[in-house]
Amino acid sequence: MAATGDYYGNFRTMTEQEVWDMVQSYAYAAELVLRAGFDGVEIHGANGWQIQQFFSAATNLRHDYWGGSLEKRMRFPLAIVDAIDEMRRKHHRPDFIIGYRFSPEEPGEQGITMKEMLALVDALLEKPLQYLHISLWDFYKKVRRGADTNLTRMQVVHDRINGRLPFFGSGNLYTADDMLKAYQTGWVESVSIGKSIMLNPNLVDLIENGREAEIQTTFDWDNADFYHTNSVLFWS
């Protein structure tokens, strides 16, 4: 099932009720996280996965409550935020953190533009979120279309948020110097690290003990057993 099925019958378009059910599935998943004792969840609306597929005109070809106009394509991600917040309130846990991660743009004529993403950011800023998190392959990548192409995507989104929520960013930041340089741009309140900590399960220890020269930036196939951790470090 998907926002829109494919022409070959490999997957089909979700019914309106199935979409509503999926929204509640996200809330239930977040509830399990809360009951397990975690401090919060991050809604993964990035990297071409289901939530982004509903938001993108390239993959959402619906003409019902969940698709068509930009406003309707935003309904799925916003409904998920609302459902998780409702779950949080049911458990009387205002301290339970809800973050939202998004990819800023897509290629292709119908792909998400920066203008569309900024509209979603505006809507998310009206929701009871604790932070926003942009997913980028390159922290310094410039805007493709829909905003000033002389500016980086990170800077444009940061300026739109304008301090209303903490903003995290990622993108090819491997070493301590990479992280510090990115943080010092002032475009984010925190940098998020994915690939580097997967390559270096002991990344924090290396940085804290002045062993930055040992940080790996490429995968060593001869030492595959070393990569036993899959997590994210927030450096602020």
Buried (B, 14 or more C-beta within 10 A) or exposed (E): EBBBBEEEEEEEBBEEEEBBEBBBEBBEEBBEBBEEEEEBBBBBBBEEEBBBBBBBBBBBEBEEEBBBEBEBBBBBBBBBBBBBBEBBEEEEEEEBBBBBBBBBBBEEEEBBBBEBBBBBBEBBBEBEBBBBBBBBEEBBBBBBEBBEEEBBBBBBBBBBBEEBBBBBBBBBBBBBEBBEBBBEBEBBBBBBBBBBBBBBBBBEEBBEEEEEEEBBEEEEEEEEEBBEEEEEBEBE
